[in-house]
């Protein structure tokens, strides 16, 4: 024997306690992230299982091993539930938990009745392999693309399932146990593996939380908090990319500049909360009318902008009219008691050769103001850059 089993138990138990503390701290720091609380309680269950195993080796009290087995299964189910909640999925069904509970209790009762350490160890290995495989499946199939930390944690559980499958294969239920703490002769290896797993999984949970926080920060930086669409900062980035692709492939690109009519009066009449509801409603209607590949953004206040790849100005005008009618019709049918008509004016411009994003937006904005001057609730095509240049030259002469 290269390692003393009791010493290993103490070392693994201490590592489990420290990891439990780390998970509890993680939960306390980020209580709004779902699943973290279950991860913390799962690590506490693992520490209690190790304590029960150690206690059984000292006092030779067989029920302690049964309690350890219950804590191990309970901890894995909690971790599984935690990962499901973290991924936005419902917890494990009560039927699955009830079936697992019945299987565990039957196995414990059988092993207790036969006073078989080998049978107890075999049942424990089977349950750990099954639950670890389920957790690995949850982590490796729930998202596409899979974030790196989630993939690493899922692989750790997959390796854990493989290790215990090997243990199932090599375990002989009829063999004579080497001792109460080493029934199959593999206790030292399993404890060392448990030590590696608890550290790896805890690190994976911390990194998964960090990934989630980074995604949230990126989302807050790139999206409007009220409506959830892209903000002006992120629009500039995606617009440059869309313009480059348009020029590279020789495809048209159009922009819609949209402004809700008389929005200040609407705010004065309905209050800012009513104005916010109206902005969100417009975003909802726009998302239904525009295509999935179109880039929609809140440009500021009640002003919105949309980039329409592979669409000429004439087709963009058709899309703009469809959006204008849909918004006017929806608000008119649902808010007939309002003293003001709720409509939108839209300016449309198509990207021209060697034109930059500022010029494109400026032409669409100019067309928008022309739509406002014509009485609002209408769409207007922008002048080409050549026509604008001719008008400027004529005005100078």
C-alpha positions in Angstrom: 0.0 0.0 0.0 1.6 3.2 -1.2 -0.9 5.5 0.6 -2.5 5.4 4.0 -6.3 5.4 3.4 -7.1 7.4 6.6 -4.6 10.1 5.7 -6.0 10.3 2.2 -9.5 10.5 3.5 -8.5 13.5 5.8 -6.7 15.2 2.9 -9.6 14.7 0.5 -12.1 15.8 3.1 -10.2 19.0 3.8 -10.0 19.7 0.1 -13.7 19.1 -0.2 -14.4 21.5 2.7 -12.2 24.3 1.1 -14.0 23.7 -2.2 -17.3 23.9 -0.4 -16.2 27.2 1.1 -15.3 28.5 -2.4 -18.6 27.5 -3.9 -20.5 29.1 -1.0 -18.5 32.3 -1.5 -19.2 32.2 -5.2 -23.0 31.8 -4.4 -22.9 34.7 -1.9 -21.1 36.9 -4.4 -23.5 36.2 -7.3 -26.8 35.1 -5.7 -28.8 36.0 -8.9 -27.1 33.4 -11.1 -29.2 30.3 -11.0 -27.6 27.0 -9.9 -24.8 28.3 -7.7 -26.7 27.5 -4.5 -27.1 23.9 -5.5 -23.4 23.6 -6.4 -22.5 24.9 -2.9 -24.9 22.4 -1.1 -23.6 19.6 -3.4 -20.0 20.2 -2.2 -21.2 20.2 1.5 -22.9 16.8 0.8 -19.6 15.5 -0.6 -17.7 16.6 2.5 -20.3 14.9 4.7 -20.0 11.7 2.7 -16.2 11.6 3.3 -16.7 12.2 7.0 -19.1 9.3 7.2 -16.6 7.0 5.4 -13.9 8.1 7.8 -16.2 7.6 10.8 -17.1 4.1 9.6 -13.4 3.2 9.4 -12.8 4.3 13.0 -16.0 3.0 14.7 -16.8 0.2 12.2 -20.4 1.3 12.1 -21.9 -0.1 8.8 -24.8 2.4 8.6 -22.3 5.2 8.2 -21.3 3.8 4.8 -25.0 3.8 3.8 -25.3 7.5 4.8 -22.1 8.2 2.8 -23.7 6.6 -0.2 -26.8 8.7 0.2 -24.8 11.9 0.5 -22.8 11.1 -2.6 -25.9 10.5 -4.7 -27.6 13.5 -3.1 -24.6 15.7 -4.0 -24.5 14.5 -7.6 -28.2 15.1 -8.1 -27.9 18.6 -6.6 -24.9 19.3 -8.9 -26.9 18.0 -11.9 -29.9 20.3 -10.9 -27.5 23.2 -10.5 -26.1 22.8 -14.0 -29.6 22.5 -15.4 -30.6 25.7 -13.7 -27.4 27.4 -14.7 -28.3 26.6 -18.4 -31.8 27.9 -18.0 -33.4 24.5 -18.0 -35.9 23.1 -15.4 -34.6 21.0 -12.6 -34.6 17.2 -12.7 -38.1 15.8 -12.6 -39.5 14.5 -9.3 -40.1 11.1 -11.0 -36.4 10.7 -11.8 -35.5 11.7 -8.3 -38.0 9.3 -6.8 -36.8 6.4 -9.0 -33.2 7.2 -8.0 -34.1 7.3 -4.3 -35.9 3.9 -4.5 -32.9 2.3 -6.3 -30.4 3.7 -3.8 -32.5 2.6 -0.8 -33.0 -0.9 -2.3 -29.3 -1.3 -3.0 -28.4 0.0 0.5 -30.8 -2.4 2.2 -29.5 -5.3 0.1 -25.9 -4.5 0.9 -26.7 -3.9 4.6 -28.6 -7.2 4.8 -25.8 -9.2 3.2 -23.2 -7.2 5.1 -21.3 -6.9 1.8 -18.8 -4.1 1.3 -18.1 -5.2 -2.2 -21.8 -5.0 -3.2 -22.0 -1.5 -1.6 -18.9 -0.3 -3.5 -20.3 -1.7 -6.8 -23.6 0.0 -6.4 -21.9 3.3 -5.5 -19.8 3.0 -8.6 -22.8 2.3 -10.8 -24.7 5.3 -9.5 -21.8 7.7 -9.7 -21.1 6.6 -13.3 -24.7 7.1 -14.4 -25.1 10.5 -12.7 -21.7 11.7 -13.9 -22.6 10.7 -17.5 -25.9 12.6 -17.2 -24.1 15.8 -16.0 -21.6 15.5 -18.8 -24.4 15.1 -21.3 -26.1 18.2 -19.8 -22.9 20.3 -20.1 -21.8 19.1 -23.5 -25.1 19.3 -25.4 -27.0 22.2 -23.8 -25.4 25.1 -25.7 -24.0 25.7 -29.2 -21.3 26.8 -29.3 -20.2 25.3 -25.9 -18.3 27.8 -23.8 -14.7 26.6 -23.0 -15.2 26.4 -19.2 -18.5 24.5 -19.6 -16.8 22.1 -22.1 -13.9 21.5 -19.7 -16.3 20.8 -16.8 -18.4 18.5 -18.9 -15.3 16.5 -20.0 -14.2 16.2 -16.4 -17.6 14.6 -15.5 -17.3 12.4 -18.6 -13.9 11.2 -17.5 -15.4 10.6 -14.0 -18.1 8.4 -15.5 -15.4 6.5 -17.5 -13.3 5.9 -14.3 -16.2 4.5 -12.4 -17.2 2.3 -15.4 -13.8 0.8 -15.3 -14.2 0.3 -11.6 -17.4 -1.5 -12.2 -15.8 -3.8 -14.7 -12.8 -4.7 -12.5 -14.7 -5.1 -9.2 -15.4 -8.7 -8.2 -18.5 -8.7 -5.9 -17.4 -12.1 -4.4 -13.9 -11.1 -3.5 -12.8 -10.7 0.1 -12.5 -7.1 1.1 -9.1 -5.9 2.1 -10.6 -3.7 4.9 -13.7 -1.6 5.7 -12.1 1.5 4.0 -10.7 -0.5 1.1 -13.3 -3.1 0.0 -12.2 -3.4 -3.6 -8.5 -2.6 -3.3 -8.8 0.6 -5.3 -9.6 3.0 -2.4 -6.3 4.9 -2.7 -6.8 5.5 -6.5 -10.4 6.5 -6.1 -9.6 8.9 -3.3 -6.9 10.6 -5.3 -9.3 10.8 -8.3 -12.0 12.3 -6.0 -9.4 14.9 -4.9 -8.7 15.8 -8.6 -12.4 15.8 -9.5 -13.5 18.1 -6.6 -10.8 20.6 -7.5 -11.4 20.4 -11.2 -15.1 20.7 -10.9 -15.0 23.6 -8.5 -12.5 25.4 -10.8 -14.9 24.7 -13.7 -17.8 26.2 -11.8 -15.8 29.3 -11.0 -14.8 29.7 -14.6 -18.3 29.0 -15.9 -19.6 31.8 -13.6 -16.8 34.1 -14.9 -17.9 33.3 -18.5 -21.5 34.1 -17.6 -20.6 37.4 -16.0 -18.4 38.3 -19.1 -21.3 37.5 -21.4 -23.6 39.7 -19.3 -21.1 42.6 -19.3 -20.7 42.3 -23.1 -24.4 42.3 -23.5 -24.8 45.4 -21.3 -22.1 47.1 -23.2 -23.5 46.3 -26.7 -27.3 46.4 -26.1 -29.8 49.0 -25.1 -31.0 48.2 -21.6 -34.6 49.3 -22.2 -35.4 47.6 -25.5 -32.7 44.9 -25.7 -31.6 45.8 -29.2 -28.1 46.9 -30.2 -27.0 50.3 -29.0 -25.2 53.0 -31.1 -21.7 51.8 -30.0 -22.1 48.3 -31.2 -24.0 49.4 -34.4 -20.8 51.2 -35.6 -18.9 48.0 -35.3 -21.4 45.8 -37.1 -22.1 48.4 -39.7 -18.5 48.6 -40.9 -18.4 44.8 -41.2 -21.7 44.8 -43.2 -20.4 47.5 -45.5 -17.2 45.6 -46.2 -19.1 42.5 -47.1 -21.4 44.5 -49.3 -18.5 45.9 -51.3 -16.6 42.6 -51.4 -19.5 40.7 -52.8 -21.1 43.5 -54.9 -24.4 43.3 -53.0 -26.6 46.3 -52.2 -27.0 47.6 -48.6 -29.7 49.9 -47.4 -30.3 51.7 -44.2 -33.5 52.8 -42.5 -33.5 55.8 -40.2 -36.7 55.7 -38.0 -38.1 58.2 -35.6 -41.3 57.9 -33.6 -43.5 60.9 -34.3 -44.4 63.5 -31.6 -42.6 61.3 -29.0 -42.1 64.2 -26.6 -45.8 65.0 -26.6 -46.5 61.3 -26.1 -44.2 61.3 -23.1 -45.9 64.3 -21.7 -49.3 62.7 -22.1 -48.5 59.1 -21.0 -45.5 59.7 -18.8 -42.1 58.2 -19.2 -43.3 54.7 -18.3 -45.8 54.9 -21.1 -43.1 56.1 -23.5 -40.9 53.2 -22.5 -43.7 50.8 -23.2 -44.2 52.4 -26.6 -40.5 52.1 -27.5 -40.5 48.4 -26.6 -43.6 47.8 -28.6 -42.0 49.4 -31.7 -39.0 47.1 -31.2 -41.3 44.1 -31.0 -43.1 45.0 -34.2 -39.8 45.8 -36.0 -38.4 42.4 -35.1 -41.5 40.8 -36.6 -41.3 42.8 -39.8 -37.6 42.9 -40.5 -35.6 39.9 -41.5 -33.3 37.9 -39.2 -30.2 39.1 -41.0 -31.2 42.8 -40.7 -29.3 44.8 -38.1 -31.6 46.8 -35.9 -30.4 49.3 -33.3 -31.6 52.0 -31.0 -29.7 55.1 -32.2 -30.8 57.4 -29.4 -34.0 58.5 -27.7 -36.9 57.6 -29.9 -34.7 57.2 -33.0 -33.8 53.8 -34.4 -31.7 52.6 -37.3 -31.6 49.4 -39.3 -29.1 48.0 -41.8 -30.6 45.8 -44.5 -28.0 43.7 -46.3 -28.6 42.5 -49.9 -31.5 45.0 -50.3 -31.7 47.8 -52.7 -33.3 51.2 -51.9 -36.6 50.2 -53.7 -37.0 47.0 -51.8 -36.0 48.8 -48.5 -38.7 51.3 -49.2 -41.2 48.4 -49.4 -39.9 47.0 -46.1 -40.1 50.5 -44.5 -43.7 50.9 -45.6 -44.6 47.5 -44.3 -43.1 48.5 -40.9 -44.8 51.9 -40.9 -48.2 50.4 -41.6 -47.8 47.6 -39.1 -46.8 50.0 -36.3 -49.6 52.5 -37.1 -52.2 49.8 -37.4 -51.2 48.0 -34.1 -51.0 51.2 -32.0 -54.3 52.5 -33.5 -56.2 49.3 -32.8 -54.9 48.9 -29.3 -54.9 52.6 -28.1 -57.9 54.3 -29.7 -58.4 56.4 -26.5 -55.1 58.2 -26.9 -55.3 61.9 -27.9 -52.3 61.6 -30.2 -51.7 59.3 -33.2 -48.7 57.1 -32.6 -46.8 56.7 -35.9 -43.2 56.5 -37.2 -41.4 58.3 -40.0 -38.7 56.6 -41.9 -35.8 57.8 -44.2 -34.2 55.3 -46.6 -30.8 55.4 -48.2 -28.7 52.9 -50.2 -25.0 52.6 -49.9 -23.1 54.1 -52.8 -19.7 53.4 -54.1 -16.9 54.7 -51.9 -19.4 56.1 -49.4 -18.6 55.9 -45.7 -21.0 55.1 -42.9 -21.3 58.7 -41.8 -22.4 59.8 -45.2 -24.9 57.0 -45.5 -26.5 57.7 -42.2 -26.5 61.5 -42.9 -28.5 60.9 -46.2 -31.0 58.6 -44.5 -31.3 61.2 -41.7 -32.0 63.9 -44.2 -34.6 61.8 -45.8 -36.2 61.2 -42.4 -36.5 65.0 -41.8 -38.1 65.3 -45.3 -40.6 62.7 -44.2 -41.3 64.7 -41.1 -41.7 67.9 -43.1 -44.3 66.1 -45.3 -46.6 65.5 -42.4 -45.0 62.5 -40.6 -46.1 58.9 -40.8 -44.5 58.4 -44.1 -41.3 57.0 -45.7 -38.9 59.0 -47.9 -36.1 57.9 -50.2 -32.8 59.8 -49.8 -31.2 61.7 -52.6 -28.1 60.2 -54.1 -24.7 61.7 -53.4 -24.4 62.9 -56.9 -27.7 64.8 -56.7 -26.7 66.3 -53.4 -23.4 67.5 -55.0 -25.3 69.0 -57.9 -27.7 70.8 -55.6 -24.8 72.2 -53.6 -23.1 73.5 -56.7 -26.2 75.1 -58.0 -26.8 76.9 -54.7 -23.3 78.2 -54.8 -23.8 79.7 -58.2 
